[in-house]
Amino acid sequence: MLAFFGSLKYGLWTPFVQLWVNGPGLIEPWLYAFLIVSHLGMAVQAFLIHRYAAFPVWAVGLASGWYVCNDVLDYFVAVLDGPHHTWVVALRTADGIDRSLAAFDQMAAAAVVTTAVAIFLAMATRVAIVRNGAETA
């Protein structure tokens, strides 16, 4: 479940942030394109996991807790005076990282939405598995 959630979440979150919030910055164009395409590939990989995983409730709950906690610590509770993986060009100012910029809110919203999408798809898959009688637990 951690792989399903992570592949889906960051496979969608990163291209959104790069294309609509951050921009290429000082990244070479070929590397910027690779960053976007490779992360979109992660979202596709999530649906390969979707084909064979059993989606047990405990695993969905664990992954949900992990990624909700991740979002809270990255965007809503400043640990050690700053964001963690959110050191993107769109947040840099002359005074350092500015979490009050609209870009930060857009990144946070995308993180929360992608986590919610992963939770929804995982639970919907679990319901479908149980309804189809593929697994009773």
C-alpha positions in Angstrom: 0.0 0.0 0.0 2.9 2.4 0.7 4.1 1.8 -2.8 0.6 2.3 -4.3 0.0 5.5 -2.4 3.5 6.9 -3.0 3.5 6.1 -6.7 0.1 7.6 -7.2 0.7 10.6 -4.9 4.1 11.7 -6.1 3.4 10.6 -9.7 0.7 13.2 -9.8 1.9 15.8 -7.3 5.4 16.4 -8.8 4.2 17.1 -12.4 1.6 19.5 -11.0 4.1 21.4 -8.9 6.7 21.5 -11.7 4.3 22.5 -14.5 1.9 24.9 -12.6 3.7 26.1 -9.5 7.4 25.9 -9.8 8.6 25.9 -13.4 12.0 24.6 -14.6 14.1 27.1 -12.6 17.7 26.3 -13.3 17.1 22.7 -14.4 18.3 21.7 -17.9 15.2 21.3 -20.2 15.9 17.6 -20.8 16.2 17.0 -17.1 13.0 19.0 -16.4 11.1 16.9 -19.0 12.5 13.7 -17.6 11.4 14.7 -14.1 7.8 15.2 -15.3 7.6 12.1 -17.5 9.2 9.8 -15.0 6.9 10.9 -12.2 3.9 10.5 -14.5 5.2 7.0 -15.0 5.0 6.5 -11.3 1.3 7.2 -11.4 1.0 4.5 -14.1 3.0 2.1 -11.9 0.4 2.6 -9.2 -2.1 0.9 -11.4 0.2 -2.0 -12.0 0.3 -2.5 -8.2 -3.5 -2.1 -8.3 -3.7 -5.3 -10.4 -2.1 -7.6 -7.9 -2.5 -6.1 -4.4 -5.2 -7.3 -2.0 -5.8 -3.9 -0.4 -6.4 -5.2 3.1 -8.0 -2.6 5.3 -5.1 -2.6 7.8 -2.6 -1.8 5.0 -4.9 0.9 3.5 -5.2 2.4 7.0 -1.4 2.3 7.6 -0.6 3.9 4.2 -3.4 6.5 4.8 -1.9 7.4 8.2 1.6 7.5 6.8 0.8 9.9 4.0 -1.6 12.1 6.1 1.1 12.5 8.7 3.6 13.3 5.9 1.3 16.0 4.6 0.7 17.5 8.0 4.5 17.6 8.8 5.4 19.0 5.3 2.8 21.7 5.1 1.0 22.4 8.3 3.5 21.9 11.2 6.9 23.5 10.8 9.4 21.0 12.1 13.0 22.2 12.5 12.1 25.6 11.2 11.1 24.7 7.7 9.5 22.6 5.0 11.2 19.3 4.1 10.9 18.3 0.5 9.3 21.6 -0.5 12.5 23.6 -1.2 11.4 24.6 -4.7 12.3 27.7 -6.6 8.8 29.1 -6.3 9.3 29.5 -2.5 12.7 31.1 -2.6 13.0 34.8 -1.8 15.9 37.0 -0.9 15.2 36.2 2.7 15.1 32.4 2.3 12.1 30.1 2.0 8.8 31.9 2.3 5.9 29.5 3.3 3.4 32.4 3.1 3.5 32.5 -0.7 0.5 31.3 -2.8 2.8 28.7 -4.3 3.1 27.0 -1.0 -0.7 26.8 -0.6 -1.0 25.4 -4.0 1.6 22.7 -3.3 -0.1 21.9 0.0 -3.5 21.6 -1.7 -2.1 19.3 -4.3 -0.5 17.1 -1.6 -3.8 16.8 0.3 -5.8 16.1 -2.8 -3.4 13.4 -4.1 -3.5 11.8 -0.7 -7.3 11.9 -0.7 -7.4 10.4 -4.2 -5.1 7.5 -3.1 -7.2 6.8 -0.1 -10.4 6.9 -2.1 -9.0 4.6 -4.8 -7.6 2.1 -2.3 -10.9 1.9 -0.4 -12.9 1.7 -3.6 -10.7 -1.2 -4.7 -11.0 -2.9 -1.4 -14.9 -2.7 -1.6 -14.8 -4.1 -5.1 -12.6 -7.0 -4.0 -15.0 -7.8 -1.2 -18.1 -7.5 -3.4 -16.6 -9.7 -6.1 -15.9 -12.3 -3.5 -12.2 -12.4 -4.4 -11.2 -12.2 -0.8 -13.2 -12.6 2.4 -10.9 -10.9 4.9 
